[in-house]
């Protein structure tokens, strides 16, 4: 299977091409907080050229659906859907929380994995995985304190952009984390690998925001209609 993976949900603009017979044949990741829309298409063009695989040769396109930046999630989804419509290649969505957790679940699935992404204002996007990858706490927006309590129950691997904040908040007598990986964006290689095994849905993937937008309509400033 040949998969084009795309991630713009958090602090990177990234793409990779996976050939399951050969592994990752091309990838590129640019750290950035803004500017994904301008950087993504040229980046994909470079990765596709390096892979020596055409869009028509792809079996699917995988894209991160969030949680993450509202703008970043939309940029990646729009590009993936556009390429999918133009080429007829199916598009699958991958959760950023799952991508963060994947390396630890694959390496040693015996321990819980707490995936925590910074959602600002002392809140995080949280998901907790148990042995074998089963979900113990479903994806949700919580206060940082709740994420810290979730990591206190048993020695766990902490991953995501808020992993360090969760680790620092643990009490001295709490179960100490087995690993802390505080990277600001998930590994695009795992987006591709998860995308290759994700069941294809009947409809295009949708964003996983987990919260309402910060920007709200200015109803008080609306002009009266005549």
Backbone as CSV, one residue per row, in Angstrom:
resi,resn,N_x,N_y,N_z,CA_x,CA_y,CA_z,C_x,C_y,C_z
1,UNK,0.840,-1.192,0.000,0.000,0.000,0.000,0.878,1.246,0.000
2,UNK,0.464,2.235,-0.764,1.198,3.498,-0.843,0.329,4.613,-0.272
3,UNK,0.882,5.299,0.736,0.113,6.282,1.500,0.839,7.618,1.508
4,UNK,0.101,8.671,1.188,0.588,10.036,1.413,0.016,10.504,2.735
5,UNK,0.893,10.885,3.673,0.469,11.368,4.987,0.684,12.869,5.077
6,UNK,-0.280,13.565,5.690,-0.248,15.019,5.816,-0.565,15.396,7.254
7,UNK,0.220,16.325,7.815,-0.060,16.824,9.167,0.211,18.317,9.239
8,UNK,-0.821,19.077,9.568,-0.671,20.510,9.828,-1.446,20.910,11.084
9,UNK,-1.790,19.949,11.922,-2.701,20.204,13.041,-2.053,20.968,14.181
10,UNK,-0.724,20.872,14.319,-0.075,21.492,15.464,1.113,22.334,15.007
11,UNK,2.266,22.168,15.633,3.389,23.080,15.398,4.362,22.575,14.342
12,UNK,3.844,21.960,13.286,4.680,21.518,12.170,3.819,21.425,10.920
13,UNK,4.493,21.565,9.791,3.873,21.296,8.492,4.650,20.121,7.923
14,UNK,3.995,18.983,7.759,4.729,17.764,7.444,3.972,16.902,6.444
15,UNK,4.746,16.138,5.678,4.177,15.170,4.746,5.163,14.027,4.579
16,UNK,4.648,12.852,4.276,5.493,11.683,4.055,4.783,10.736,3.101
17,UNK,5.556,9.931,2.414,5.016,8.884,1.554,5.506,7.542,2.078
18,UNK,4.566,6.660,2.358,4.864,5.323,2.854,4.530,4.298,1.792
19,UNK,5.461,3.426,1.485,5.225,2.226,0.690,5.388,1.058,1.654
20,UNK,4.307,0.365,1.956,4.374,-0.657,2.999,5.324,-1.794,2.649
21,UNK,5.722,-1.917,1.398,6.712,-2.927,1.018,8.137,-2.440,1.259
22,UNK,8.328,-1.085,1.277,9.680,-0.532,1.395,9.865,0.369,2.612
23,UNK,8.785,0.783,3.247,8.874,1.726,4.347,8.661,3.151,3.874
24,UNK,9.094,4.119,4.662,8.981,5.530,4.308,9.971,5.831,3.185
25,UNK,9.463,6.289,2.055,10.336,6.564,0.906,10.633,8.052,0.771
26,UNK,9.880,8.909,1.447,10.142,10.345,1.424,9.384,10.996,2.566
27,UNK,9.991,12.005,3.183,9.294,12.740,4.242,9.973,14.082,4.452
28,UNK,9.193,15.032,4.962,9.719,16.353,5.304,8.821,16.956,6.370
29,UNK,9.429,17.593,7.368,8.672,18.234,8.435,9.305,19.567,8.759
30,UNK,8.493,20.631,8.681,8.973,21.979,8.961,8.308,22.489,10.240
31,UNK,9.081,22.777,11.289,8.480,23.338,12.501,7.872,24.710,12.197
32,UNK,6.626,24.907,12.576,5.981,26.207,12.413,4.686,26.242,13.201
33,UNK,4.366,27.425,13.691,3.100,27.637,14.398,2.066,28.245,13.462
34,UNK,2.518,29.090,12.526,1.637,29.698,11.527,2.260,29.536,10.144
35,UNK,1.433,29.729,9.122,1.946,29.662,7.765,1.790,28.314,7.096
36,UNK,1.021,27.402,7.705,0.839,26.071,7.125,0.225,26.132,5.721
37,UNK,-0.725,27.033,5.542,-1.425,27.092,4.248,-0.463,27.413,3.113
38,UNK,0.475,28.311,3.368,1.427,28.693,2.327,2.501,27.628,2.116
39,UNK,2.854,26.898,3.162,3.964,25.951,3.066,3.560,24.557,2.595
40,UNK,2.290,24.177,2.804,1.920,22.771,2.640,2.035,22.266,1.203
41,UNK,1.443,22.955,0.241,1.411,22.429,-1.125,2.815,22.295,-1.722
42,UNK,3.693,23.311,-1.587,5.068,23.109,-2.066,5.781,21.966,-1.359
43,UNK,5.513,21.794,-0.066,6.138,20.704,0.682,5.677,19.351,0.147
44,UNK,4.372,19.204,-0.084,3.854,17.950,-0.638,4.468,17.680,-2.009
45,UNK,4.593,18.719,-2.817,5.187,18.548,-4.153,6.614,18.020,-4.043
46,UNK,7.388,18.536,-3.096,8.761,18.074,-2.920,8.803,16.618,-2.471
47,UNK,7.924,16.266,-1.530,7.905,14.903,-1.008,7.479,13.914,-2.083
48,UNK,6.468,14.264,-2.860,6.019,13.373,-3.932,7.111,13.191,-4.988
49,UNK,7.805,14.267,-5.314,8.890,14.168,-6.293,10.015,13.285,-5.769
50,UNK,10.345,13.447,-4.514,11.405,12.642,-3.917,11.027,11.163,-3.868
51,UNK,9.743,10.881,-3.648,9.293,9.491,-3.539,9.248,8.781,-4.884
52,UNK,9.208,9.558,-5.970,9.086,9.000,-7.320,7.786,8.200,-7.479
53,UNK,6.751,8.653,-6.737,5.425,8.041,-6.814,4.437,9.125,-7.227
54,UNK,3.561,8.834,-8.169,2.577,9.819,-8.609,1.327,9.719,-7.739
55,UNK,0.505,10.753,-7.797,-0.751,10.728,-7.037,-1.635,9.580,-7.482
56,UNK,-1.605,9.245,-8.754,-2.427,8.150,-9.266,-1.966,6.794,-8.734
57,UNK,-0.705,6.735,-8.292,-0.171,5.482,-7.754,-0.520,5.276,-6.289
58,UNK,-1.028,6.327,-5.626,-1.360,6.221,-4.208,-2.582,5.349,-3.985
59,UNK,-2.598,4.659,-2.852,-3.760,3.865,-2.460,-4.658,4.617,-1.486
60,UNK,-4.076,5.551,-0.754,-4.867,6.381,0.139,-4.055,7.578,0.602
61,UNK,-4.781,8.555,1.135,-4.188,9.745,1.725,-4.622,9.785,3.187
62,UNK,-3.671,9.951,4.087,-3.960,10.042,5.521,-3.684,11.458,6.005
63,UNK,-4.571,11.989,6.827,-4.417,13.363,7.313,-4.833,13.436,8.775
64,UNK,-4.098,14.233,9.549,-4.472,14.422,10.950,-5.721,15.291,11.038
65,UNK,-6.637,14.890,11.909,-7.923,15.571,12.044,-8.035,16.381,13.330
66,UNK,-6.959,16.438,14.108,-6.999,17.118,15.381,-7.106,16.121,16.514
67,UNK,-7.236,16.629,17.726,-7.343,18.043,18.082,-6.046,18.799,17.849
68,UNK,-6.200,20.122,17.722,-5.062,20.982,17.462,-5.538,22.370,17.116
69,UNK,-4.752,23.055,16.324,-5.106,24.394,15.881,-6.299,24.345,14.933
70,UNK,-7.285,25.222,15.135,-8.441,25.261,14.231,-7.977,25.462,12.799
71,UNK,-7.130,26.458,12.584,-6.675,26.765,11.232,-5.834,25.633,10.663
72,UNK,-4.905,25.119,11.465,-4.040,24.050,10.992,-4.808,22.806,10.590
73,UNK,-5.773,22.405,11.400,-6.580,21.227,11.079,-7.318,21.420,9.756
74,UNK,-7.888,22.604,9.563,-8.636,22.862,8.333,-7.731,22.861,7.113
75,UNK,-6.516,23.378,7.254,-5.573,23.419,6.121,-5.261,21.999,5.651
76,UNK,-4.926,21.124,6.585,-4.589,19.757,6.216,-5.757,19.004,5.621
77,UNK,-6.930,19.131,6.242,-8.111,18.441,5.731,-8.497,18.938,4.342
78,UNK,-8.436,20.247,4.127,-8.793,20.795,2.823,-7.864,20.270,1.737
79,UNK,-6.567,20.225,2.039,-5.610,19.724,1.052,-5.844,18.248,0.772
80,UNK,-6.026,17.452,1.813,-6.231,16.019,1.623,-7.504,15.734,0.836
81,UNK,-8.587,16.418,1.180,-9.838,16.222,0.458,-9.704,16.659,-0.991
82,UNK,-9.000,17.782,-1.213,-8.815,18.261,-2.574,-8.050,17.275,-3.432
83,UNK,-6.952,16.764,-2.900,-6.185,15.756,-3.640,-7.015,14.498,-3.852
84,UNK,-7.806,14.126,-2.846,-8.632,12.931,-2.970,-9.677,13.067,-4.063
85,UNK,-10.328,14.227,-4.124,-11.341,14.456,-5.163,-10.699,14.477,-6.542
86,UNK,-9.538,15.125,-6.654,-8.884,15.264,-7.947,-8.356,13.939,-8.494
87,UNK,-7.951,13.043,-7.600,-7.311,11.808,-8.038,-8.173,10.564,-7.852
88,UNK,-9.246,10.680,-7.059,-10.061,9.510,-6.765,-9.468,8.625,-5.688
89,UNK,-8.407,9.093,-5.014,-7.758,8.319,-3.955,-8.532,8.522,-2.645
90,UNK,-8.872,7.460,-1.921,-9.607,7.626,-0.663,-8.778,8.337,0.397
91,UNK,-9.467,9.093,1.269,-8.824,9.866,2.330,-9.287,9.327,3.678
92,UNK,-8.333,9.109,4.599,-8.661,8.648,5.944,-8.130,9.654,6.956
93,UNK,-8.822,9.771,8.088,-8.413,10.689,9.136,-7.726,9.968,10.277
94,UNK,-6.753,10.654,10.888,-5.977,10.093,11.995,-5.941,11.119,13.126
95,UNK,-6.234,10.708,14.333,-6.215,11.594,15.491,-4.783,11.931,15.891
96,UNK,-4.533,13.198,16.209,-3.206,13.586,16.674,-2.854,12.896,17.993
97,UNK,-3.837,12.694,18.852,-3.587,12.020,20.128,-3.135,10.579,19.896
98,UNK,-3.751,9.906,18.935,-3.363,8.533,18.622,-1.954,8.470,18.039
99,UNK,-1.621,9.453,17.210,-0.287,9.471,16.612,0.777,9.678,17.684
100,UNK,0.525,10.577,18.624,1.458,10.781,19.728,1.691,9.478,20.501
101,UNK,0.615,8.749,20.757,0.712,7.555,21.597,1.297,6.356,20.862
102,UNK,1.188,6.318,19.546,1.515,5.131,18.765,2.917,4.563,19.017
103,UNK,3.983,5.380,19.049,5.311,4.779,19.255,5.435,4.027,20.577
104,UNK,4.794,4.533,21.629,4.877,3.873,22.925,4.004,2.625,22.972
105,UNK,2.851,2.683,22.342,1.987,1.511,22.304,2.612,0.396,21.476
106,UNK,3.306,0.777,20.417,3.957,-0.221,19.573,5.205,-0.788,20.232
107,UNK,5.930,0.058,20.977,7.179,-0.384,21.578,6.988,-1.232,22.819
108,UNK,6.029,-0.868,23.651,5.766,-1.619,24.874,4.350,-1.317,25.323
109,UNK,3.423,-2.136,24.922,2.011,-1.884,25.187,1.555,-2.257,26.579
110,UNK,2.489,-2.526,27.505,2.099,-2.974,28.842,1.689,-1.816,29.746
111,UNK,2.135,-0.598,29.399,1.935,0.533,30.298,0.955,1.536,29.707
112,UNK,0.238,2.267,30.571,-0.668,3.302,30.055,0.109,4.398,29.342
113,UNK,-0.556,5.037,28.396,0.007,6.183,27.698,-0.971,7.342,27.852
114,UNK,-0.493,8.444,28.409,-1.293,9.654,28.576,-0.852,10.649,27.504
115,UNK,-1.732,10.926,26.553,-1.448,11.900,25.494,-2.117,13.211,25.860
116,UNK,-1.319,14.267,25.952,-1.827,15.571,26.389,-1.272,16.666,25.489
117,UNK,-2.174,17.394,24.834,-1.804,18.464,23.907,-2.228,19.797,24.515
118,UNK,-1.335,20.769,24.475,-1.625,22.090,25.021,-2.817,22.723,24.309
119,UNK,-3.850,23.068,25.083,-5.031,23.736,24.537,-5.134,25.171,25.057
120,UNK,-4.101,25.640,25.714,-3.995,26.997,26.251,-4.927,27.214,27.453
121,UNK,-4.626,28.268,28.192,-5.415,28.663,29.363,-5.524,27.533,30.383
122,UNK,-4.397,26.832,30.615,-4.332,25.739,31.596,-5.264,24.582,31.258
123,UNK,-5.530,24.374,29.990,-6.324,23.233,29.534,-5.510,22.401,28.545
124,UNK,-5.873,21.118,28.454,-5.205,20.228,27.508,-6.245,19.360,26.821
125,UNK,-5.896,18.920,25.625,-6.639,17.855,24.963,-6.045,16.546,25.463
126,UNK,-6.890,15.684,25.997,-6.415,14.492,26.705,-7.021,13.217,26.134
127,UNK,-6.193,12.177,26.053,-6.672,10.824,25.827,-5.725,9.884,26.558
128,UNK,-6.281,8.867,27.212,-5.468,7.893,27.934,-5.684,6.523,27.320
129,UNK,-4.562,5.881,26.993,-4.581,4.554,26.376,-4.066,3.528,27.376
130,UNK,-4.679,2.348,27.360,-4.245,1.266,28.225,-3.486,0.209,27.450
131,UNK,-3.167,-0.909,28.090,-2.456,-1.996,27.421,-3.191,-2.453,26.164
132,UNK,-2.414,-2.672,25.115,-3.018,-3.092,23.860,-3.618,-1.966,23.058
133,UNK,-3.547,-0.739,23.588,-4.052,0.404,22.839,-5.501,0.739,23.089
134,UNK,-6.184,0.017,23.999,-7.580,0.347,24.251,-7.688,1.704,24.934
135,UNK,-8.770,2.406,24.663,-8.969,3.738,25.224,-9.524,3.639,26.644
136,UNK,-8.786,4.220,27.598,-9.257,4.281,28.979,-9.995,5.581,29.250
137,UNK,-9.516,6.670,28.650,-10.193,7.970,28.724,-10.331,8.489,27.311
138,UNK,-11.561,8.712,26.872,-11.810,9.140,25.501,-11.293,10.559,25.272
139,UNK,-11.040,10.938,24.029,-10.525,12.287,23.753,-11.453,13.360,24.304
140,UNK,-10.869,14.329,25.009,-11.679,15.378,25.612,-10.803,16.585,25.958
141,UNK,-11.446,17.706,26.183,-10.781,18.915,26.659,-10.937,18.977,28.166
142,UNK,-9.820,19.051,28.901,-9.873,19.050,30.362,-8.906,20.096,30.913
143,UNK,-9.105,20.440,32.172,-8.141,21.286,32.865,-6.861,20.490,33.088
144,UNK,-5.746,21.190,33.121,-4.455,20.537,33.315,-4.455,19.656,34.558
145,UNK,-5.135,20.090,35.598,-5.180,19.308,36.832,-5.785,17.936,36.624
146,UNK,-6.799,17.833,35.769,-7.407,16.530,35.507,-6.436,15.622,34.757
147,UNK,-5.663,16.182,33.848,-4.655,15.390,33.145,-3.587,14.886,34.106
148,UNK,-3.215,15.733,35.054,-2.230,15.319,36.057,-2.785,14.177,36.903
149,UNK,-4.054,14.270,37.288,-4.660,13.189,38.070,-4.718,11.893,37.265
150,UNK,-4.987,12.003,35.960,-5.038,10.807,35.119,-3.679,10.124,35.042
151,UNK,-2.607,10.918,35.125,-1.250,10.360,35.063,-0.764,9.873,36.413
152,UNK,-1.527,10.142,37.468,-1.107,9.774,38.821,-1.521,8.365,39.193
153,UNK,-2.432,7.768,38.430,-3.001,6.481,38.824,-1.986,5.346,38.739
154,UNK,-1.120,5.380,37.718,-0.145,4.310,37.521,1.019,4.860,36.710
155,UNK,2.192,4.262,36.828,3.322,4.719,36.007,2.945,4.683,34.528
156,UNK,3.074,5.815,33.861,2.607,5.923,32.481,3.643,6.630,31.627
157,UNK,3.508,6.481,30.324,4.286,7.253,29.367,3.501,8.526,29.058
158,UNK,4.128,9.682,29.189,3.481,10.961,28.942,3.969,11.507,27.614
159,UNK,3.043,11.836,26.726,3.415,12.305,25.390,2.573,13.512,25.018
160,UNK,3.087,14.322,24.115,2.353,15.487,23.642,2.974,16.775,24.142
161,UNK,2.499,17.879,23.603,3.085,19.178,23.911,2.882,19.610,25.356
162,UNK,1.953,18.984,26.082,1.762,19.269,27.510,2.313,18.164,28.408
163,UNK,3.082,17.246,27.839,3.608,16.127,28.625,4.496,16.613,29.757
164,UNK,5.340,17.617,29.490,6.221,18.118,30.528,5.429,18.801,31.634
165,UNK,4.393,19.563,31.270,3.570,20.227,32.281,2.864,19.201,33.164
166,UNK,2.406,18.102,32.570,1.762,17.044,33.352,2.777,16.409,34.290
167,UNK,3.962,16.115,33.780,4.993,15.495,34.613,5.396,16.403,35.764
168,UNK,5.532,17.696,35.488,5.932,18.644,36.530,4.859,18.806,37.598
169,UNK,3.604,18.539,37.240,2.515,18.706,38.192,2.264,17.507,39.084
170,UNK,2.938,16.392,38.823,2.731,15.203,39.640,3.277,15.415,41.053
171,UNK,2.520,14.957,42.029,2.970,15.054,43.414,4.161,14.130,43.644
172,UNK,4.925,14.430,44.678,6.135,13.651,44.949,5.830,12.181,45.213
173,UNK,4.649,11.908,45.787,4.309,10.525,46.107,3.490,9.864,45.007
174,UNK,3.300,10.549,43.862,2.542,9.972,42.748,3.422,9.007,41.962
175,UNK,2.766,8.172,41.185,3.507,7.259,40.317,4.318,8.066,39.312
176,UNK,5.611,7.821,39.245,6.469,8.588,38.355,6.307,8.088,36.928
177,UNK,6.368,8.995,35.946,6.206,8.577,34.550,7.360,7.695,34.088
178,UNK,7.050,6.746,33.234,8.080,5.873,32.670,8.843,6.570,31.552
179,UNK,8.188,7.524,30.913,8.833,8.282,29.843,8.069,9.578,29.662
180,UNK,8.777,10.617,29.222,8.154,11.907,28.933,8.645,12.361,27.559
181,UNK,7.717,12.517,26.623,8.053,12.962,25.266,7.234,14.216,24.968
182,UNK,7.815,15.413,25.175,7.045,16.658,25.074,7.117,17.342,23.711
183,UNK,7.319,16.584,22.652,7.477,17.218,21.344,6.216,17.997,20.956
184,UNK,6.398,19.057,20.161,5.311,19.975,19.831,4.415,19.482,18.688
185,UNK,4.846,18.466,17.987,4.038,17.911,16.885,4.313,16.422,16.791
186,UNK,3.326,15.641,16.382,3.543,14.197,16.266,4.450,13.857,15.084
187,UNK,4.969,12.653,15.089,5.872,12.176,14.044,5.064,11.821,12.794
188,UNK,5.383,12.451,11.666,4.645,12.212,10.422,4.752,10.755,9.972
189,UNK,5.824,10.075,10.347,5.976,8.662,9.991,4.828,7.844,10.575
190,UNK,4.437,8.171,11.796,3.347,7.424,12.433,1.985,7.806,11.866
191,UNK,1.852,9.022,11.368,0.612,9.375,10.650,0.440,8.450,9.447
192,UNK,1.531,8.234,8.721,1.477,7.353,7.555,1.191,5.912,7.953
193,UNK,1.859,5.431,8.993,1.697,4.035,9.384,0.302,3.754,9.930
194,UNK,-0.225,4.667,10.734,-1.592,4.491,11.227,-2.583,4.632,10.074
195,UNK,-2.325,5.577,9.192,-3.206,5.752,8.034,-3.295,4.523,7.164
196,UNK,-2.226,3.753,7.101,-2.218,2.561,6.258,-3.140,1.470,6.785
197,UNK,-3.397,1.465,8.101,-4.219,0.396,8.697,-5.569,0.911,9.181
198,UNK,-5.839,2.200,9.027,-7.120,2.752,9.461,-8.234,2.326,8.506
199,UNK,-9.329,1.776,9.014,-10.429,1.392,8.125,-10.965,2.597,7.367
200,UNK,-11.259,2.389,6.118,-11.779,3.480,5.283,-13.251,3.716,5.590
201,UNK,-13.601,4.956,5.913,-14.988,5.311,6.220,-15.757,5.589,4.940
202,UNK,-17.075,5.661,5.072,-17.923,5.939,3.919,-17.854,7.403,3.507
203,UNK,-17.519,8.273,4.458,-17.477,9.700,4.167,-16.077,10.244,4.434
204,UNK,-15.827,11.453,3.956,-14.531,12.091,4.149,-14.313,12.368,5.639
205,UNK,-13.063,12.375,6.102,-12.803,12.649,7.520,-13.208,14.059,7.906
206,UNK,-13.597,14.214,9.160,-14.030,15.505,9.680,-13.102,15.955,10.802
207,UNK,-13.016,17.257,11.056,-12.133,17.751,12.109,-12.593,17.324,13.499
208,UNK,-11.636,17.093,14.363,-11.898,16.755,15.760,-11.409,17.932,16.596
209,UNK,-12.277,18.907,16.812,-11.875,20.125,17.513,-11.873,19.951,19.034
210,UNK,-12.884,19.298,19.575,-13.060,19.066,21.013,-13.381,20.320,21.815
211,UNK,-13.491,21.475,21.154,-13.861,22.694,21.866,-14.471,23.674,20.886
212,UNK,-15.169,24.668,21.420,-15.728,25.718,20.584,-14.621,26.685,20.179
213,UNK,-14.781,27.382,19.063,-13.754,28.335,18.639,-13.626,29.484,19.621
214,UNK,-12.401,30.036,19.734,-12.180,31.194,20.604,-12.880,32.439,20.060
215,UNK,-12.888,32.580,18.734,-13.529,33.742,18.110,-15.037,33.544,18.109
216,UNK,-15.770,34.562,18.509,-17.222,34.495,18.573,-17.816,35.649,17.770
217,UNK,-18.998,35.429,17.183,-19.645,36.526,16.447,-19.914,37.717,17.357
218,UNK,-19.725,38.909,16.831,-19.948,40.133,17.595,-21.419,40.536,17.449
219,UNK,-22.283,39.810,18.125,-23.736,40.061,17.972,-24.114,41.465,18.443
220,UNK,-23.405,41.955,19.463,-23.767,43.271,20.003,-23.458,44.387,19.012
221,UNK,-22.580,44.095,18.055,-22.179,45.137,17.108,-22.932,45.060,15.795
222,UNK,-23.890,44.133,15.708,-24.640,43.993,14.463,-25.515,45.212,14.228
223,UNK,-25.581,45.629,12.978,-26.444,46.738,12.609,-27.874,46.252,12.422
224,UNK,-28.852,47.014,12.825,-30.253,46.580,12.667,-30.589,46.497,11.185
225,UNK,-31.382,45.480,10.851,-31.831,45.323,9.473,-33.007,46.238,9.190
226,UNK,-33.061,46.713,7.981,-34.183,47.572,7.584,-35.280,46.745,6.923
